[in-house]
């Protein structure tokens, strides 16, 4: 139960910070947050070797410190340091809780529920009209500090945590999972970058209803995850083309958000629902990554995809930024499919 509480609170903090980063943080800091919230996992082996069972407490301490430092106006160097601390703490704490929870089916289910509850609450937080950057980031720091205090008397068993990147796979297999992990990060982060940046580049301020889109994304994934997976299973020998069709739809939507008039609440709602349905195909990809023992490298590369999406959306002129994101996502996923589909059939 204490892990569930920590997961909910840290999820609220993470998703709210990622959402507000489009408004309150510069491009560099926003990119580091997007990159690091998963890519920070590269430091997990070092963390475990240095502090062992206290890894969760240390990660939460860094996350709280980073959130607090984001509230200050100490210049670019201070913002970058804050983003590094926060994203490292979020990546390591999230992965540790996920691994511990997954030791049982009920624990895995509770972790998924906690993540989605956190996303729902984060959407509400983003919509609060009275928040300032200082109160927001200090509030986030305080919440994570509470999590740290909860974790102090409860050391985490790190003996079951998987932290190996290479386990005898063929180089082409690793390359395939690097690419699809990056693609997954690009789509998963679309709600925090493609959507808000498209709205902002249309000449409007980020509307109050943007937070409801974060909530909607979580609700659709929860409701459609199982039905979409069952639909893919019904395809039999055509499962892999079915998975690719879902993801192709998702990245096509990412490439042309302006066609849906996402600066309006109705257009954004339709776009988010369809993208969220496409995301559900990642459940099969997660399964295949476990079977090929590539989940760790895939999780790390999700951060690469998120960071790449922020860079493209905030630096490439509109509307080409979204087109480049969509094209790269399709290319990366297609490459993964071509490199692995014959080997993955044996796991079905």
N, C-alpha and C positions, 0 to 999 in steps of 0.2 A: 504493500500500500504506500509506503514512503517513496518508492521509486515512481509510482503512478503520480503522486502529488508533485514530485520534482519534475517529471516529464511534462505535466500540464503547464506548470509555471514557466519552465524554460522554453516551451513551445510558444506560449503567449509572448514572451519577451523576444524570442528570435523572429517570429513572423511579423510582429509589430515593428521591430527595428528595420527589418528588410523592406517593409512597406513604406515607412516614413523616410527611409534613406533617399528616396527619389526627390524629396522636397528639402530636407534639412541638411543633407550631406553632399559634399562635392563628388565629382565623378571618380576620382582616385579612391576615396574612402568607400564609396558605394561599391566599387569593383572589388576591393579587398574583402569587404564583408560577404559579397556574393561568392567569391572564389573560396574564401577561407572557411565558410560554414560547413563545408564537406572536405575540402582539400587539406584542412588542418589535421586531418587524420594521419597524415604522414608523420606527425610527431607523437602519435599514440604509442608506438613501441618504446620510444625514448622515455616518455612519461611513465609507462608501466615499469621500466627497468629502474627508474630513479626513485619513484615513490610507491610503487606496488599497489596495495589495497587502498591507498589514499588518493589514487588517481582521480576519482570522481570529485572529491573535495577540492583538490588542486585545480581541476578544470573549472569547476564552478566559481572558485575564487578569482581566476583569471577572467572569466566571463563577466562577473560583477564589476571587477576593476575596469574592464574595457568599457562597459556601459556607463559607468560613472565618468570616465575620462572623455567620452564622447560629448558630454554635456558642457565641457569647457571650451573656450575659444583660444586655444594655445597655438593655433596655426596648423599648417599642413602636416608637419612632423608629428605633432601631438595626435591629430586625427588618425594618421596612419597607424601609430602605435596602439591607439585605442581599438581600431578596427581589427588589428592583428590579435590583440588579447581577447576581444569578444568572440571573434570567429573561431579561434583555437579552442576556447572554452566550450563553445556551443558544439563544435564538431566532436571533440573527445567525450564530453559528457553524454551527448546524444547516442554515440556509438556504444559506449559502455552500458548504458541503460538498455539499449536495444538488444545487446548480446545477453545480458543477464536475464532480461524478460523472456527471451526466446528459448530459454531452457525448458519451458513448458508451453503447451498450446494456449492455455489460459493467460499466461504471462504475455505471450506474443500478441494475443487479442487485446489485452488491457493496454499494452504499449501503443497499439494502433489507435485505440479509442482515445487515449490520452493525447496523442498527437493532434487528432482531429478536433478534440475539445479545445486544445490550445489555439488551433487555427481559428476556430469560431470566435473565441474570446478576443483574439488579436484583431479580428475584423471589427468588433465592437469598439475596441480601444482606439483604432485608427480613426473611427468616425466621431470621437469625442471632440466637441468644438472648442473646449477651453484649454486644451493642452498646449504648452509651450515646449520648445526643444529641451530646455533645462529641466522642467518638471517631468517630462517624458523619460529622458535618459536616467535621471536620478531615481525615478520610480522603478525603472527596469533594473537598475543596480540593486535597489533595496529588495526587490522580489527574488533576484538570484541569490543575494546574500542570505535570505531566509532559507532557500534551498540548501545552501552550503551548510548552514547550521543543522538542518535536518539530517544531512549526510554524514556529519562529523562522527557521531557515535556508531555508525553502521558501515564498516569497511566493505568494499566490493570484492568479490572473488574474481580475480582476473585470470585465473588458470584456464578458464574456458573461452576466453576472448581470442578470436582469430585475428592475427595481425600480419600474416604472411602474404606478400604480393606474388611471389614466384613459387609455384609448387610443381615444377616440371612440365608446364604447359608449353606448347609450340609457340614461338614468337608471333606467328600470325594470329594465334588465338588471343594472346595478350593484347595485340594491336586492335583486334576486333572489339574487345571489351573496353579498351581505352576510348575508342571511337563511340561506341553505343552509350557508354557512361557519360561522355561529353554531351551527346545528343539528348539523353534523358535530362541532364541538368538544364539544357536550353529550354526544353518544354516545361519542366517542373517550375522553372523560374519565370516563366512568361507572365504569370499573374503579378509578379513583383517588378517586372521590367518592361516587357513588351507593351502590356496594357497601360500602365501609368505614363510611360514615356511617349506613347502614341497620343494619349490625351494631352500631355503637356506640349508636345510639338505641334499640336493642332492650334495652339495659341490660347488654350484655356488653362486655368488653374486646376489642380487635382481636386475633383469634386468630393463633397462629403460622403456621397454614396459609394466611393471607391472601396471603403472597408467592407461594404456588403458583398462586393465581388470576391473578396478573400473568403468570406463565409460561404458564399455560393459554391465556390470551387471545392471546398472541403465537403459540403453536403452532397454534391453530385458524385464525388469520388466514393463516398461512403455508400450511397444508394446504388451506384452503377457498377461497383467493383466486381461483385459476385456475378451479376447477370452478364456482364461483358466477358468475363472469363469463361462462363458456361457456353456462351455463344461461340467463342473461339474454339473451345473443346469440341463442339458439335461439328466443326469443320474437318475433323479427322486428319487425314494426310495433308490437308491444306491449311493446317494451323499456322505455319510460318508465314505464308502469304497473307493470311488473315491478320496476324499481328502487324505485319508491315503495312497493310491497308489502313489499320487504325492509326498508326503513327504517321503515315503519309498524309492522312486527313488532318491530323493535328498540326503538322508543320506547314501545310498549305494554309491553314487558318492563321498561323503565326506570321506567315509571309504577307498577308493582306488584311490586317485588322481594320484598316481604314475603310474597306469595302462594307464593313458591318456598322460603320459609324459608331465606333466604340466610345466616342466622346459623349454619347447619349446613354442613358441608363438602359433603354431597351436594347440597343445595339450591343452594348457591353455584356448584358445578361445572356443574349443568344450566343455571343462569341465565347464567353467563359463556360457555358454549359457544354458546348461542342468540344472545346479544348479539353475540358475535364474528362469527358467520355473517352477521348483519345488517350489520355494519360493512363486510363485503366488497363491498357494493354501492357503496361510496364510490369504488372503482376507476373505475367509469364516470363518476362525477361529476368526478373529477380529470381525466379525458380531456376532458370537455366544457369544463372551465375553461381548459384549454390552448387549445382551439380558439376559445373566445370571448375569449382573452387576459385572463382574470380570475383566474388562479391566485394572483397576489400578494395581491389583496384577499381572496380566499377563505382563504388561509393566515393572514392577519392575523386574520380574523374567527373562525377556529378558537379562537384565544386568548380572544376575547370569550365564546364559548360555554362554554369551560372555566371561566372566571372566574364566569360567571353560574350555572353548575351548583354550584360551591362555595358561592356566596352563598346560593342557594336551599336546598341540602342542610344548611347549617349554621345557618340563621336561621329558616326556615319550620318550624312544628311537624310532627312525624312523625305520620301517614304522608303528609300532604299535600305535603310537599316533593318527594317523588319523583313524585307525580301532576302537579305543576306543571311539573317538568322534562319529563316525557313529553308533556304537552299542548302546551307551547311548541315542543318539537322537531317534533311532527307539524304544527303550524300553520306553522312556518317552512319546513319542507320542502314542504308543500302549496302555499304561496305561491310558492316557487321553481318548482315544477312548472307551476303555472298561468301564470306570467309567461314561462317560457322554452321549454316543451315543443315548441311549433310551430317555433321557430327552431333547436332542437337536433337536430331530425330530419334536417336537411341534412348533419350530420356523421356520420351512421350509414352 
